[in-house]
Structures are given as C-alpha cells and as structure tokens.
Amino acid sequence: MSALERIKTAKAKYEEKVAKTLQKMSERKDQFVNTSGIPVERVYTPLDLEDFDYLEKLGMPGQFPYTRAVQPTAYRGRYWTMRQYAGFGSAEETNQRYHYLLNAGQTGLSVAFDLPTQIGFDSDHELARGEVGKVGVAIDSLWDMENLFKGIPLDKVSTSMTINSPAAILMAMYLVLAEQQNIGFDKLRGTIQNDILKEYSSRGTYIFPPRPSMKIITDIFAYCSKEVPQWNTISISGYHIREAGATAVQEVAFTLANGFAYVEAAVKAGLEVDVFGPRLSFFFNSHLDFLEEVAKFRAARRLWAKTMKERFGAKDPRTLMLRFHTQTAGCTLTAVQPMNNIVRVAFQAMSAVLGGTQSLHTNSMDEALALPSEQAVQVALRTQQVIAYETGVADTVDPLAGSYYIEKLTDEIEARAQAYIDTIEKMGGPVAAVEKGYIQKEIQESAYRYQKEIEANDRIIVGLNKFQVQEEKPKELLKVDPSVRDQQVERLQKLKGQRNQQQVQETLAKVKDAARTGANLMPPILEAVRSLATLGEICDTLRGVFGEYEAAPFV
C-alpha cells in the first residue's frame, strides 16, 4: 500500500470518528470560510496536494516562480524596511515627526499628503477649506518640500510618497530638492504610489480621465528608467482596494490586473519590459485572517512572475519579482477599546513578515480616533522591531512553506484571482472594467456582505459586537490646528511675490505644449517646479488640456 493510500485510509477512519463525535457535540459553525469565501476544511493532509510539484509551485527562494521569496536569503541578509506612514499639518510639523521616527529606529520615510495636495489644489483654493493638513501634510510648492525634508539628506533615506494623480509633480519637487542638496538622481531610493486605476474603483483622489492619466504614468516610467534608476516608479496598490471592502482574492486580482495594464501601456508606448519592469513595486494590505494573508502574498508573487514571463516575455529576474510594501489594515481598527488594536496590528504585521514583505508600516492604536500620537506611533514601530529582533520568524525563509493548508490555500487564491483577471481582460482590461462599473460593484458587494456579517454577529469583532465594556472617552488626541491653512496661504502669497512671474508662465506654457503634443511631461514639469510654479498651477494647466474625470453612475 502506498503512502497516499495509507493516508486515505487513516483519513477515512478519522472522519468516521469525527462523525460519531458530532452526534454528541457540534462544531462552532456549520461551515467555516475565510474572508474570500473559500471553505476551510477541518484538516488538511498530503491528499490536498496530491499532484503538487515542488519546483513548479514553489522552487527555491529567490528563484522563479518566487512563491517563497524574491531574495534567496530573505530576512537573513537584512530585515524589511520599517517605514511608518506620517504626515499632518504643515511641512515643518511633519519634519519634526520624521526626525522623531528616524531617531526611534525607523529605516525609511513614508509621506502622507493632505487631500487638497492629492487632488491637485493649492491650500488657498476654495475647495481646500477645512482640509488643509488634515489627513496628511500640505505641499503647495518647492518651498514646502524643502521644509518637509529639512535636515534629512535624501541619499541617506528611502522615501515613499503616497501620491497618485499629481505624482509627477511631487516627484519633480523631490528631484529638484536633491539638486539643491547636490545629490545625483542615481543616488535616490524610494517609491511614488502613482497608481491611478485603483483611484477610480476604490479611493477617489483622481483628477484627470483614465487615458491621459495612463500617459502621465508611462512618462514617469520612461524618464526615471534613464534618470532615476533606483527609484520605484509605481507602487501598484491593493491596499486601498482592500480598505474599500474587497476580499483577499479580489485584492490580488484587481491589483495585478492593474499592474498588467500599466505594463501593457508602457510596452505600447515603446518601452522595453525589462527596462522599466525592475522598478515596478506593489502595496498590499495585511488584514485579519492570519493564514489567508500569508497565502495571499505568496499567491500574488507566483501569479505575477508567471504572467510577466508568459504574457509579456520578461527575461530579467527583477522584472519577474513582485516586490511589495505592506500596511496593516486600517479598516480593522476600532474606536472602542483602542488598546485591542495593538494586538490586531501585531498579528497583521506578523502575517506580512511570514508572507515575505520588503517593507512594512504598522498602524497606530489610536488611528480610528485621530491622527496618531507620538506614543502610539512608537508602539507601532516597536511592534515591528519585536517581530524582527525577538520572535525568530525572520531567521529562515518562508517558514510556513509545506503546510498542507498554506499550500492548498495559496493555490486556491491564485486560481480564483486568475479567474477574475480573465474576466477583466475579456471586458477590455481594467480601464474598461472601471468604466463599466464592474470592479466597483464587486468591491461594494463584498464590503456589504462583510458588514452584514458583523451586524448579525456572524463575524465577531472583539470589543465592537462582543465583549463590550464601558470606557471613558479618550483624551489628548492629536488635532491639526485650523490655522495651518492660514499659514499656507500666507506662504503662497509670499512665494508669488518673490518669484519671477514671467519665468513661471513660460514654464507652464511648456507643460501645456507637452500635454497637447504627447511629449514626455517630466522635463517641463521639472522646469516649472524650479521656477516655483505651484502644484495647483501645474495641475490646472494639465486640466486645461486633459479635462477632469467624472465618475459615471452604474447599477
């Protein structure tokens, strides 16, 4: 009798015994499923991996299909980048927080921009009222960027900027600041999110219609591949897709579908896949279903590698590697019993590490209430440090590999994500799928289903719908002073009074001309930034050519 036959016999006897046990006592649920609706079996054995080919499905770490890791030694070489997302109020206030974080052991910076900056309005715009500095730092001009990074040598840090529609402008400000510090562009390391497709389906901080937005993205690819070779020119984001209510499977599917759309657009623009491909990066969410999240990261790596090789003919191993930053799930944090959020974040961070992330942000316990306090930020950072230095999970590569459940779940997530991607491709790609409302509807239905489970107590959120306690209202929450807008407006007036207005108009005319003719926008935007043109002025120039996107209703 073969080993598998013996296991089949043993499992049959086990199930028979379980059936007798269930006559006397029941299990907690009639059916167990994870957040993606994938059934979770009572027990997994080699029978669930009967045709499992190790080299095809896993391979060695740092080798195709990169399921186990993108680097051969993973964290044995160095730990993931500990990059806390931060930004609020003025550039000066955020600069103080950055110095605090760097002194506390953070190894990379991650810039949060306020909503006016994200949608291309200066702080003095009427629509910016009440929003300046609230959910991130206000950046109107090169002056603000100078203050944001005051005392921070750009060649000594890796900087991530969560900015999308106006990414080219913020990138240009960063490059001009590097010029001021006499730092060559080839020494700069970091990432701009620059992922516009997920804005239409999940987040909403878009400015221009999809097609000109895709053109701006490919312009950044082309420019940076030559001039800023160590910079990650896009962070294709599943994080916001998941925060909007998507499942783990949908997060992988919609994120990778968007990634393939960017690759296809760049190839059609005449770029070689192995020229820009090595600088593509991703941004994922780490949610609450611990083992599902680990499997999700592994499935995403394998699916990306296989598709880039088979569909786009990529040959450079760096193009095949799905490198990603992870942030713990803000949508899972509760305003009640906020100390519980420390535990949630710790488990989410651990699943990201076990899943092989290259960079990690851990949310602060008070983020469901306000911008995080310094104490909460320190606890969040210490969570990463404890995982790295005390738990031992970083001492071996992909420690959960070979688990019957993990490998089966990795296969299942990959297959279900591929089915979504195939559906989207039949529609004409992610842009068409967004225009038809398909992706939005799928996310909304998942979000609605998840919320219904919570309200029916079918999904327990500790402290929220079970184990409630009476508690005092939290004190000493961080609040942004409304006078930040007044300060920004005053600074804008001063800037416009000191700069060369004729030079500003000339550089903005070059931006307009490039937008009209289809030339690469990065060089004229750099000129405009050097002349002290503001973010809003440059965006308004592009609005005049491209127009603004208006979401169509869908049913």
Buried (B, 14 or more C-beta within 10 A) or exposed (E): EEEEEEBBEEBEEEEEEEEEEEEEEEEEEEEEEBBBEBEBEEEBBEEBBEEBEEEEBBBEBBBBBBBBBBBEEBBEEEBBBBBBBBBBBBBEBBBBBBEBBBEBEBBBBBBBBBBBBBBBBBBBBEEBEEBBBBBBBBBBBBBBBBBBBEEBEBEEBBBBBBBBBBBBBBBBBBBBBBEEEEBEBEBBBBBBBBBBBBBBBBBEBBBBBBEBBBBBBBBBBBBBBEBBEEBBBBBBBBBBBBBBBBBBBBBBBBBBBBBBBBBBBBBEBEBEBBBBBBBBBBBBBBBBBBBBBBBBBBBBBBBBBBBBBEEBEBEBBEBBBBBBBBBBBBBBBBBBBBEBBBEBBBBBBBBBBBBBBBBBBBBBBBBBBBBBBBEBBBBBBBBBBEBBEEEEBBEEBBBBBEBBBBBBBBBBBBEBBBEBBEBBBEBEBBBBBBBBBBBBBBBBBBBEBBEEBEEEEEBEBBBBBEEEEEEEEEEEEBEBEEEBBEBBBEBBEEBBEEBEEEBBEEBBEBBBEBBEEEEBBBBBBBBBBBBBBBBBBBBBBBBEBBEEBEEEEEE
